[in-house]
Amino acid sequence: MPMPPTYRDVRRALRNAGWLKLRQRGSHEVWSSPDGSLRVTVAGKDSDTVKSGMLAEIRRGTGLGGLR
């Protein structure tokens, strides 16, 4: 069984897909899609594992099906 992804993995996937971090306040980061039409908030320490519900929400908001 694969390890659950961490917030570091999610941020890496967003960067690799061309998403840009617009701003950060504490552990909350707002990311924008390459064309600027979509935004998603990612909140958590790099080393924390992402809960399945949050991962599904990020996947729906970004369209990145590779996040598992």
N, C-alpha and C positions, 0 to 999 in steps of 0.2 A: 504494500500500500504506500503511495507517495506521501511525502510530508505535506502538511497543509501550508499554503503560501503565507509569507509574512508581508507586512506592509512594505518592506524593502523590495520584495518581489513585485508587488503591485506598482510601486513607483517606477521601478525599472521598466516594466512592461509599458507603462504610459509614456515614459521618455522615448523608448524604442519605437513606439507608434507615432511619435511626433507631437505628443501632447506637451503643453507648456505650463509650468507652475506660475500662476498669476500672483498669488499672495499667500501668506502664511500668518496665522495667529495662534501661538502655542503649538499644539499638535495637529491643528486643522489646516489643511492645504487645499486651495481651490485651483483646479487644473482646467485648462481650456483646450479644446480640440484644435487640430492644425488649422482649420479654416475659421475658428473662433465662434462657431455656431452652437457648440455644446459646452457645458461646464459640469464638473463633478467635484465633490468634496471628499477628500481622503483624510481620515483622522485616526492616528495611532502611531505609537513608537515604531521605529524600523524593525525591531526584533520581535514585536508582538505578532502572534498569528492572527489572521483575518478570520472572523467568524463566518460561517457559510451564508448567513443572511446578508451581511455587509458585502461579501464577495459577489453575491448575486446582484445586489443593488449597483455596485460599481460596474459589473459586466453589462447590465441593462443600460446604464447611463452612458457607457463608452462604446458599446458594440464590440468590445474585445472578447471574443469567445474563447481565446486561448488562456484566459485566467481561470485556472481550475484549482 
